Amino acid sequence: MAVKRILSGMRPTGKLHIGHYVGALESWVSLQGEYENYHLVADYHVLTTQLETESMLSNTIDMIKDWVAAGIDPEKSPIFRQSQIKEHAELYLLFSMLITKERLERNPSLKEQIRDLNLPSVIYGHLGYPVLQAADILLYRAIVVPVGEDQVSHIEITREIARKFNKTYGNVFPEPATKLTHFSRLPGLDGKAKMSKSLGNTVFLSDSPEAIWQAVRKAVTDTQKIRRNDPGRPDVCTIFTYHNVFNSMEIDVIRRDCESGALGCVDCKKNCAAKIASFFEAHREKRESLSDDMIMDILVDGETRARILARETMALVHDAMKLG
Ligand code: TRP
């Protein structure tokens, strides 16, 4: 029977926040039993928007601590850096011949980044971002990719590249399916659609209960609920979204008491902060127990295992393309 393999990845931007957890990490952990999971640190991808590499390694270590603390078992599921497996670069080059510049220019997340980061022009490697991602996924011949909504367009490009390769050279690659995470996106504390470190609207998984409270305290709620006893609208409230994820047991009571005006925002936030803190208590403890050296060992081991599979795939590619 063919192996059911998953490839998932994140760019190493440092310690993770609760948006990463519900948007990706939680589903990675739950898929571990059913599939063989490969977890990639997309360090090359960081370079598409940031050339400075000073903090790449410390950001990588910080991120992997959160992966492992959340329940990724590195013995079962290899964890590795893209940059340490040279086959990514080779497959990326070959794939870059299978897609047009016009197709890549239509990529909605590229357009979004040009707008958000106010980019005056586009770096060649940035245009190729989804091609590199396709190489990440197909190098491990993954059949499923668990991602948030924002990555769907990249997986579509991966499928197109797999089809084009198979049609041109023979069947080597599966066309991977997207597996959308349950809560693909958590709003930020400021009520913005996305929680993101660069927007400064996050709660980190490693935050202490006090830090969580300080963050949640300042969160934007229903702007029309001004006085404690004003009736509120949970459906437009960020804190209610968090309750829904981290405190689902009390969700009906909170809705009722918010709508009737019986529940004030400060009490509701205190409760929310406490629930988030206890939800991640075991996470914080586990994370504390992980040293940088332990993470480096995990990486070296994961890279050795990932490399074996990557070389197997490249042998198939070389055969199919009659290269060498
Ligand atoms: N583009 C992804 C993100 O920003 C990171 C990533 C790189 C990735 N390679 C991948 C995700 C392969 C899934 C599969 O989140």
Boltz pocket constraint, residues with backbone or C-beta under 6 A from the ligand:
constraints:
  - pocket:
      binder: B
      contacts: [[A, 7], [A, 8], [A, 9], [A, 10], [A, 11], [A, 40], [A, 42], [A, 45], [A, 132], [A, 133], [A, 136], [A, 137], [A, 145], [A, 146], [A, 147], [A, 151], [A, 154]]
      max_distance: 6.0
